[in-house]
């Protein structure tokens, strides 16, 4: 039987959908069969292992899966161990925050001393408190953490926050950030001794890196006076050294092309125009390697 690479992804939810999306954007055709545990990649020797998010680090660490796509918060809670974080993937962003009832007086982690804190991330919270030199009682919960203060299980909570709407609905407000999280690609420390799979693994990394890099990136083209090149380079957001080429029949102006890794807003275009740029075009980037 031909060996196949295995990538563990979350079986449901936003992160699961995002994982399928970025894999398909990388040119891999996902075939969803009757088996909900395994999906096959039609055009490469790859299987997707669809499991609970908190099982992904374990499966990757012991070599059941060669790669995993999971939230950094899950990796942190598991304990990184021998896992290698290959790259951030640019989706699934959220923050693990300390939240307290509205009106709670918070002046840093010392304000948590001696309190009960409800959380589904006991290990991560414990390390946060240890770094701050604070002792507090950690109340582990599997879900519905936001109701803990109302039920008198804890005075404050530590939970993932995306929009803050759930906190607000329960009379809570975020007061501190424990960690910022997003989807990451992790790799197993156990490498299978197969040249073909090594090649496939390298292709997966290169393609996902290309898709991740192109998200939000823009290709910007313009004409500009030579005298304004330094100012224009400064204005272009997240760009390296731009490509500069001569303009036919113009000794005083050049064409400027640049890949911008950060958002290009209307204010950016106005600044470029004020610096002397003209014929400015902003194009989306579909693929980049």
LUMGU-271419 format. One line per field, with one value per residue (C-alpha): residue in three letters; x, y, z. Coordinates in pm, whole numbers, plus 32768, in hexadecimal, padded with zeros to 4 digits. Layout:
<sites>
resn <- (ALA|...)
X <- (X|...)
Y <- (Y|...)
Z <- (Z|...)
</sites>
This chain:
<sites>
resn <- (UNK|UNK|UNK|UNK|UNK|UNK|UNK|UNK|UNK|UNK|UNK|UNK|UNK|UNK|UNK|UNK|UNK|UNK|UNK|UNK|UNK|UNK|UNK|UNK|UNK|UNK|UNK|UNK|UNK|UNK|UNK|UNK|UNK|UNK|UNK|UNK|UNK|UNK|UNK|UNK|UNK|UNK|UNK|UNK|UNK|UNK|UNK|UNK|UNK|UNK|UNK|UNK|UNK|UNK|UNK|UNK|UNK|UNK|UNK|UNK|UNK|UNK|UNK|UNK|UNK|UNK|UNK|UNK|UNK|UNK|UNK|UNK|UNK|UNK|UNK|UNK|UNK|UNK|UNK|UNK|UNK|UNK|UNK|UNK|UNK|UNK|UNK|UNK|UNK|UNK|UNK|UNK|UNK|UNK|UNK|UNK|UNK|UNK|UNK|UNK|UNK|UNK|UNK|UNK|UNK|UNK|UNK|UNK|UNK|UNK|UNK|UNK|UNK|UNK|UNK|UNK|UNK|UNK|UNK|UNK|UNK|UNK|UNK|UNK|UNK|UNK|UNK|UNK|UNK|UNK|UNK|UNK|UNK|UNK|UNK|UNK|UNK|UNK|UNK|UNK|UNK|UNK|UNK|UNK|UNK|UNK|UNK|UNK|UNK|UNK|UNK|UNK|UNK|UNK|UNK|UNK|UNK|UNK|UNK|UNK|UNK|UNK|UNK|UNK|UNK|UNK|UNK|UNK|UNK|UNK|UNK|UNK|UNK|UNK|UNK|UNK|UNK|UNK|UNK|UNK|UNK|UNK|UNK|UNK|UNK|UNK|UNK|UNK|UNK|UNK|UNK|UNK|UNK|UNK|UNK|UNK|UNK|UNK|UNK|UNK|UNK|UNK|UNK|UNK|UNK|UNK|UNK|UNK|UNK|UNK|UNK|UNK|UNK|UNK|UNK|UNK|UNK|UNK|UNK|UNK|UNK|UNK|UNK|UNK|UNK|UNK|UNK|UNK|UNK|UNK|UNK|UNK|UNK|UNK|UNK|UNK|UNK|UNK|UNK|UNK|UNK|UNK|UNK|UNK|UNK|UNK|UNK|UNK|UNK|UNK|UNK|UNK|UNK|UNK|UNK|UNK|UNK|UNK|UNK|UNK|UNK|UNK|UNK|UNK|UNK|UNK|UNK|UNK|UNK|UNK|UNK|UNK|UNK|UNK|UNK|UNK|UNK|UNK|UNK|UNK|UNK|UNK|UNK|UNK|UNK|UNK|UNK|UNK|UNK)
X <- (8000|8082|80D4|8006|804E|7F57|7EE6|7E0F|7D03|7BDF|7AAE|79B2|7990|7A34|7B95|7B33|7A92|7BBE|7CAC|7BF0|7BEA|7D60|7DAF|7CCD|7D62|7EB6|7E3B|7DE6|7C93|7BE0|7AF8|79FF|798A|789E|79B3|79AA|7B01|7BC8|7BB0|7C8D|7D4F|7D05|7E3B|7F46|7F94|7EFE|7DEA|7D3E|7D00|7BCD|7BD4|7B8F|7C70|7D07|7D6F|7E34|7F78|7F83|7F4C|805E|8150|813E|814C|7FE9|7FD4|80FB|8067|7F4E|7E89|7E13|7DF0|7F2B|7E60|7E2F|7FA3|7FF6|7EFF|7F86|80ED|81C2|82B0|835B|825F|82E1|820B|824D|8187|8060|7F41|7E8D|7D30|7C78|7CF9|7C85|7D12|7D1E|7CB6|7C76|7B11|7A62|790C|78DA|795F|7A6A|7B9F|7CC6|7E2A|7EED|7F14|7F4C|7DD8|7D93|7E4A|7D7C|7C52|7BA5|7BD0|7AFC|7B98|7BB2|7D26|7DA9|7F11|7F33|7E97|7F7A|80B0|8028|7FF6|814B|81F8|8148|819E|802E|7F72|7E03|7D17|7CDA|7B80|7B8D|7A58|7A10|7925|7836|794F|78A7|778E|787F|7874|76F8|76E4|77E6|78D8|79E7|7A1C|7AC3|7AFD|7C08|7B73|7B98|7B09|7AC1|79C4|797B|7803|77E6|789E|77BE|7684|76F8|7757|78CD|79E6|7B43|7C51|7D93|7E1E|7EC1|7F21|7EC5|7E68|7E2B|7E3C|7F9C|8038|80F0|81D6|8222|837F|835E|83C5|836D|8493|83F6|8487|8335|8285|83A2|8365|81EC|8228|8308|81FC|80F2|81C9|8224|80BF|8025|8133|80DF|7F69|7FA0|808F|7F9F|7E75|7E42|7F73|7F4F|8019|803E|80AD|80DB|81A3|8276|8379|84D9|8501|83E0|8456|84D1|838A|82B5|8379|833B|81C3|818C|810A|81CD|8292|83FD|84CF|83E6|8437|848D|8497|84C4|839B|83B1|83FD|841B|8568|84CE|83D6|83D0|82D8|82C7|8245|822D|818F|80F0|80C0|7FE1|7E93|7E92|7D8C|7D01|7DD2|7F07|7EA9|7E71|7FCA|806A|7FBA|8028|818E|8170|80FB|8001|7F47|7F3D|7EB5|7E73|7E3D|7DF0|7EEC|7E63|7FA4|8103|8236)
Y <- (8000|8159|821E|8356|8492|84DD|8639|8656|8763|87C4|86F7|8815|8987|8ABE|8A36|88F6|89B8|8AA0|8976|88DB|8A31|8A6F|890B|8934|8A8B|89DF|8911|87CE|8739|86BA|858E|8572|840A|834B|8321|8458|840C|840B|84ED|84A3|8594|852E|85BE|856B|844A|84FF|84A7|859D|8516|85C7|85C6|869B|87CB|876F|8619|86AE|8700|859E|84F9|85CF|85A0|8423|8411|83A2|84E0|857F|86DD|8786|88C5|8943|8A7D|8AF0|8AFB|8980|8946|8A25|896E|881C|8889|88B5|8799|8718|87B6|88A4|89D2|89F4|8B33|8C0C|8BE1|8D2E|8CBA|8C54|8D7F|8DAB|8E09|8D4D|8E57|8E8E|8F11|8F93|9021|9183|9276|9189|9252|91BA|923C|911C|8FAA|9001|9051|8EDC|8E74|8D7F|8D83|8C5C|8C60|8B7E|8B0A|89F8|8A4B|89EF|89A8|8AEC|8BB7|8B11|8B78|8CDB|8CF9|8C5F|8D5B|8E71|8DD7|8DC0|8CA4|8C75|8B4D|8AC3|8A2C|8947|8945|889A|89A4|8AC4|8B6B|8CBF|8C59|8C06|8D5E|8D68|8C0D|8C6E|8B60|8C65|8DDB|8DFF|8D26|8CDF|8C8E|8CBA|8E00|8E56|8F72|8F99|8F74|8E41|8EF2|9022|8F4A|8EB8|9002|8FCE|909D|9037|90CB|9020|8F49|8DFD|8DAB|8DF5|8CCD|8C6C|8B30|8AA5|8984|8895|8778|862C|85EC|8489|8498|836B|82E7|82FE|83E6|8407|8473|8565|8607|8618|86B1|87BF|8808|882D|8924|89F1|8A03|8A5D|8B62|8BF5|8BFF|8C95|8D9D|8E02|8E37|8FAB|8FF3|90E4|9129|92A1|934C|94BF|95C5|96A6|97BC|973F|984A|97B1|9646|9651|96E8|95F7|94CB|9548|9568|9410|9330|91F3|91FF|91A6|925C|92A6|9252|938E|939A|94BC|9561|9588|96EF|9765|97B1|983A|9721|95A9|948B|93FB|929C|9214|90F5|917F|9086|9173|9210|9324|9423|954F|9626|9571|95C7|9732|9740|96A5|97A0|98C0|983F|985F|9702|96DE|95C6|94FC|9398|92A9|913C|9008|8EEC|8D8D|8CC6|8D1C|8C43)
Z <- (8000|7FA3|80E2|8119|81DE|82F6|8360|849B|8492|8570|8510|8530|8576|84E5|8502|844F|8333|8320|8313|81EF|8148|815A|80EA|7FBB|7F75|7F69|7E40|7EF8|7E96|7FCC|7FA4|80C1|80D7|81BB|82BC|8397|842B|82E7|81B5|808B|7FB0|7E4A|7DA2|7EA7|7F95|80C1|81B9|82A1|83FD|8489|8606|873B|874B|889C|8812|86F0|87AF|883D|86EB|8652|8774|8769|85EC|85A0|84D0|841B|8432|84ED|84BF|8610|86E2|878F|88D2|88BA|8883|89AD|8A8D|8A1D|8A59|8923|897B|8843|8756|864D|85F0|847C|8439|8493|839D|83BD|8423|855E|8620|8787|88DC|8A24|8B1C|8C8B|8CB2|8DE6|8E3F|8DC1|8EC6|8F4A|8FA8|8EEC|8F0A|8E71|8EC9|9039|9047|9017|9154|9222|9134|908E|8F13|8E36|8CEE|8BE9|8BC9|8D20|8CB5|8BF1|8D09|8E0A|8D44|8D1E|8E95|8EE3|8DFF|8EBE|900F|906D|9118|90C6|90D0|8F73|8F3B|8E08|8D2A|8BDD|8B57|8BA8|8C6B|8C50|8D40|8E5D|8F09|8EF7|8F95|90A0|9027|8FF4|900A|8EB5|8D82|8C7F|8B2B|89B4|892F|87C3|87C3|8937|88FE|89DF|8AF7|8ADA|8ADF|8C2B|8CCC|8C9F|8C07|8B9B|8C7E|8C0A|8AF0|8B45|89DD|8875|879F|8636|8564|8541|8482|8569|8502|85A6|8630|85A3|8435|8360|8296|813D|8030|7F82|80C1|810E|7FBC|7FFC|8154|80BE|7FBA|80CA|818B|8057|7FD9|8128|815D|8007|804F|81A8|8121|800B|80F3|8113|803B|7F17|7DDF|7DB5|7C74|7C30|7B78|7C54|7C40|7C7F|7D88|7E52|7E5A|7FC1|803F|7F75|7FF7|8159|811E|8080|819D|81E8|80A2|806F|7F70|7E48|7CDF|7C1F|7AA0|79AA|7901|7788|772A|7894|7939|7A77|7AC7|7AF4|7B1B|7C7C|7CC8|7E2C|7EEE|802A|8144|8209|81B3|80B0|811B|8061|814A|80C7|7F60|7FC0|8061|7F2B|7E4C|7F2A|7F05|7D8A|7D21|7C06|7B4E|7C92|7C72|7D95|7D39|7E0F|7E19|7DEA|7E19|7E90|7ECF)
</sites>
